[in-house]
Amino acid sequence: MAGILAWFWNERFWLPHNVTWADLKNTDESTFPQAEDLYLACPLAFCVFMIRLVFERFIARPCALALKIQANGPQKAQPNAILEKVFTAITKHPDEKRLEGLSKQLDWDVRTIQRWFRQRRNQEKPSTLTRFCESMWRFTFYLYIFTYGVRYLKKTPWLWNTRECWYNYPYQALTVDLHYYYILELSFYLSLLFSQFTDIRRKDFLLMFMHHVATISLITFSYVNNMARVGTLVMCLHDAADVLLEAAKMANYAKCQRLCNVLFIMFGLVFISSRLGIYPVWILNSTLFESWEIVGPYPSWWVFNTLLVLLQALHTFWSYLIVKIACRAISRGKPKHITKPSETKRNIYWFLLGFHEGYIQKLKFVLASSYTMLRLSLLNAT
């Protein structure tokens, strides 16, 4: 075990040339990020989870009921032991051959059995009230953490001059505010990871699990490597769009279509301008060129910048799809059907089509699937 730990914490990978872990030990004069600092995030994640339960029960739920959002879920399938056994033990999406066999066994027609499986699958989906409460909790957290990040960063020199992220690196002292910012972000994503096992299990369980693990790993990576200054810029930049996205979802659940449309337009503008403008000009320029000039490359530097460049590629891809399908939707008006598009394009297509009158129900699909994939894309490499 000691050999594995020594290999993992190899100084030649993590730190610049001629820097050792001993150089970054805390002293009476200065404090540096330490890996053991992150242990605090685990009990705090549990506290965040408990705060979420209280918030959803006593704040979000009354707000939802005041907006006349019903707690009723989808129609339940009638009890049937045979179909339930197939659903839980074999498949939730029976093929034609199995449907015909069940039809003969139960003396039901195939369409009735298909309807039963559809209703049974819908039972596992959270109600609109539950979704609203979750979105309100995330909106509240993102709004708070984004506001805190802006207030903190405007007092720092590296917000105005990104070269400050690399001067005297890695001997940059850890401040209380920076430590709080990182621990709170990490605790929140740990709480999201834990809550996956207590919330209603959803289709995107594995994707979101991988997304949370990747986010937690990358926050931890930048903290341990003391790239926390540029890490705060990345976190704050990405939190901005999340606030608008969660607000738009709440407006959709409350059936406030005009407000939802306005918020989604704002979200799209912030997403594209920040991902294709601010991120490459402000952050990538600093991590790739300024850090090379001031610090120089080393193994973990290559890993960190590879992830950031991959993130930029994802930003470009998503923005391209949004603009392309927006132009197509505008030129064609209100299309009546889609000819076998990919899942990604279908989600973005309905995202844009939702602004047309009469298609508001399609937004329910978009708000679940687009949120999952956009967040995964944005944070998989942050």
C-alpha angles and dihedrals in degrees: 000000000000090000092052092050092048090051093047095048094045107158093214090063101041103035138048120261115293093013121116135186088250089063090059098051115125118261136180089264101047143013125215132189111277126194091232090060088075093063086080089067093070099064089037090054089057090050091050089051091052091047088052092054092050092045094050093046101045105024113020097040096052089047090052093049090048087056088051095247106159124226092215113118129206121302112285122236116244113259114268121162096203096050091042091055091051091047096050101034107029118018142335091207108048117197125233094268093053091045091055091049092050089047091057093043095051098029089235125133117251094247091057091051091048089051090050092053091047092051091045091052090049090054089068093056116096117249123253089254091056092048092049092051092050092048092048090052092050092044090053093048095045091047091050096045093044091050090047091048093051093047091048097044096048087065093051125088094223093065090065098031114028091193085077087072088071107032109111090001126199092015093074114136119236114238126206092244094051091047091050091049093053097042093049093050091047093047091051094053091045088053090051089052092051094044091059088075094050101039125077106290111248137196093254093053095119094043093050091044090055090045093053092046091050092048093048091047094051095046088051092047095054092045097050091045089049093238085130096125095062088036091063090054092052094047094048093047093053096043090062095070093041091062092057094043094054091045090053091050091053090050090051094050089050089050093239094146100176093049090046091052093049092048093049091050089051090047092052092049093048092044096052097039094048096042099042098030118024099030099055096035096043108027108022091046089056098044095043106035110015093046091047090053097044105031107011128222127298132165100278089042088063091049093049094049093044089058092048092049090048088052090053090051089054090048090053094047094050093045091049092053093047094050094042095051092042090057091047092049092049094047095047098039112211109356117209099213146001122236107226099301122180117269092252094050091045091055094049091043092057090042088063096036089056089077090068118092114263096025099085091113089064089063090070089066092044096049091058101039101034092047091052096048097039092050091046091050094047099044102033088086104024 
